[in-house]
């Protein structure tokens, strides 16, 4: 059982690292959405990153990250403006970092 516990702990550690990277990517995408002429694929990329994050977060016990990522995924395909989606991206990035930091502490 100790080996299994170590493996799970390693997977959670790798998820936390990936979640931090996803938060940075989501912030970068927010900047792209606020550009004078945003790339038409940016919102779809936001949706894909949020979708993957939402699924993985639930698997590793980070329900709050999963919930906010799922909301971002929905918003990316909504009629909201790019500026509103960008603001949501920034909010989600902060929430991700907060949840991961709290888990480490």
N, C-alpha and C positions, 0 to 999 in steps of 0.2 A: 504494500500500500504506500510506502514511503516513496518509491519510484514514481508511482502515479501522481502523488501530491507534488513532487518536484516537477513533473512534466506539465501539470496544470499550472503551477506557479510560473513556469517558463513561458507558457502560452499567454498567460495574463500579462506578463512583462512585455512580451512582444506586441500584444494588442495595445498596451498603453503607449509604447513607442510609436506604433503605427497611427494611433489616434492623434498624437501630437503632430505627426507629419501631415495627417489629413486636415487638422485644424489650420496649419500653415497653408496648405493647398487651397482650402476653402477661402481663406483671407485673400490669397492671390487671385482667386476667381472673382471675389468681390471687387477687387481693383479693376479687373477686366470688364465687369459689368458696368462700372462707372466711367469707362473710357468714352471718349467722344463718339466713337463708332464701335460698340461692342461686337465681338465675333458672334455670329449667329449660333455657334455651337457651344458657347459658354454655359448657357442655362442647362443644356443637356449634360454637359460634363459635371455641373453642380449636382444635378439629379443622380448621376451615376455614383459619384463619390459619396453622396449622402445615403444612397441606397445600400452600398456595400458597408458603410459604417454602421447604419442602423441594424443590419443583420448581424454583423460581428459583435456589436456591443451587447446585444441580447444574449448571445452565446456565452460571453465572458462575464455576465452579471452586471453590466453597466446600463441598467434600464433607463436612467436619465439621459445618457448619451443617445441611446437608441430612439427614445421619444423625440428628442430635439432634432436628430438627424432625419427621422421619418417626416417630421413637420417641414423641414427644409426641402426634402425630396418632393413633397406635395407642392410646396410653394414654387419650386423651380418650373413646374408645368402649369402654374396658375396664371390668370390674367394680370397678376400684380406687375408693377413696373420693374424694370431692371434695378432701379435705385432701391426699391423696397426689398427685392431679393438680395441685393448686395448688403443691405443693413441686416437682414436675417442671417446671412452668411457670417457676418462679424459677430453677431450675438451667439450663434451656434459655436463658433470657434472659442469664444470666451467660456461658454458652458462646458465644452469638451475639456479645455485645460483645467477648469475648476474641478470637474469630476475626477479627472486623472490625478491631479495634485492631492485632492482629498483622499483618494485611495492609497496613495503612496505614503501619506503621513500617518 
